[in-house]
Amino acid sequence: MSYHVPRAEGEIDPTFSGGATGGYPLWEVFIRAKRGLNHVHAGSVHAPDAETAVLAARDVYTRRSEGVSIWVVRSTHIHASDPDEADAFFDSDKPYRHPTFYEIPEEVGHM
């Protein structure tokens, strides 16, 4: 159910038109703001390798030292569900997940 356009290792992201970054691959940036929180997608950077991508992400997305951890992932390595198939993929026809089929005893009170 996922779609992915396979590319050879080192191949330039076709959605990138060149420019100042020299056609470097696209990296997705995830930042964890505080210990115990989840990493959240912050944006993207173009860089020749992972180490440079982490440094670029730090410079672009953590200007005020608000991050404690950075992840970078080549955008070509991310597999995602197809947005055009969202209705079928995220089918919400699971009535058992809602408490409408259960009788709540009176001694439980208000839930």
C-alpha positions in Angstrom: 0.0 0.0 0.0 3.0 2.3 -0.1 4.5 4.0 -3.1 8.1 4.9 -3.7 10.0 5.9 -6.7 13.2 3.9 -6.6 16.4 5.8 -7.3 20.0 4.6 -7.5 22.2 5.5 -4.5 23.6 9.0 -4.9 21.0 9.9 -7.7 19.8 13.5 -7.5 16.3 14.1 -6.3 14.4 14.8 -9.6 12.1 17.4 -7.9 15.2 19.6 -7.2 16.2 21.9 -10.0 19.8 22.6 -8.9 20.9 26.0 -7.8 23.2 27.0 -5.0 23.2 23.5 -3.4 24.8 21.9 -6.5 22.0 19.4 -7.0 22.6 17.6 -3.6 20.1 15.1 -2.5 17.1 16.1 -0.3 17.1 15.1 3.4 14.1 15.3 5.6 14.8 16.8 9.1 13.2 15.6 12.3 13.9 17.5 15.6 13.2 16.5 19.2 12.6 19.7 21.2 13.0 18.3 24.7 13.9 15.0 26.3 11.0 12.7 26.4 9.2 14.2 23.4 8.8 12.8 20.0 10.9 13.8 17.0 8.8 16.1 14.7 9.3 16.9 11.1 10.9 20.3 10.8 11.5 20.6 7.1 14.1 19.6 4.5 17.7 20.4 3.6 19.9 19.6 0.6 23.3 18.1 1.5 25.9 15.8 -0.1 25.9 13.4 2.9 24.2 12.6 6.2 26.8 14.4 8.4 26.5 17.6 6.4 22.7 17.3 6.4 22.8 17.1 10.3 25.0 20.3 10.4 22.8 22.1 7.9 19.6 21.1 9.8 21.1 22.3 13.1 21.9 25.7 11.5 18.5 26.1 9.8 16.1 24.6 12.3 17.6 25.0 15.8 18.7 28.6 15.8 17.8 29.2 19.5 19.1 25.9 20.9 15.6 24.5 21.1 16.5 21.0 20.0 18.2 18.1 21.8 18.3 15.7 19.0 18.2 15.8 15.1 17.5 13.0 12.7 18.0 13.3 9.0 16.6 10.8 6.4 17.2 10.8 2.7 13.8 11.6 1.2 14.3 8.8 -1.3 14.3 6.3 1.6 10.9 7.3 2.9 8.0 5.1 1.9 4.6 6.6 2.4 1.0 5.7 1.8 -0.6 7.0 -1.3 -2.7 10.1 -0.5 -5.1 9.2 -3.3 -5.9 6.0 -1.5 -6.4 7.6 2.0 -10.1 6.6 2.3 -9.4 2.9 1.7 -6.1 2.9 3.6 -7.5 4.7 6.7 -10.8 2.9 6.7 -12.6 3.9 9.8 -15.2 1.1 9.6 -14.2 -0.4 13.0 -17.2 0.2 15.2 -15.7 -2.0 18.0 -13.3 0.8 18.7 -16.2 3.0 20.0 -17.9 2.2 23.3 -21.4 2.3 21.8 -21.7 -1.5 21.9 -20.9 -1.8 25.6 -23.2 -1.4 28.6 -21.8 0.7 31.4 -22.9 -0.5 34.8 -24.7 2.1 36.9 -22.1 1.9 39.7 -19.4 3.1 37.3 -21.1 6.4 37.1 -20.3 9.1 34.6 -17.4 8.3 32.2 
